[in-house]
Amino acid sequence: MPREQIAGDSEPLETATELDRAGIVKRGSAYKLAKQGIIPSYLVGPKQTGVRFRRSEVLAALRRPAPEVK
């Protein structure tokens, strides 16, 4: 299956399932973290209902320290 790309970027967009298969983050967790704004995501498709991720951005976001809770 061909991977989607956003114009101007050479890194392909991946599905949550692909991130799960790569052992980066579970599929359901990817959607939850994206909804919470913890990891970056992109809406794709004619109705903007598909969600895709860039692996490097997800990994960078997961490496960031958690904010302190007061």
C-alpha positions, 0 to 999 in steps of 0.5 A: 500500500503506498504511503501518503505524503504532504507536499513539500515533505519527503517523509511518508505519512503512516497510519496508526496501525503501521506505528503499532506494527513498528512497536512505537505506540499501540494503535488506540493509544496513537489516536488518543494521544493525537486527540489530546495533542500530545503527538502530532497528526494530520487529517487526510482524505477528501473529507479530512477524516483519515488520521496519519502520522510522521514517525519522526514527529511521533518519536520526538513527541514521545521523547519529550519529558512530561509536563510537571503537575502542580 
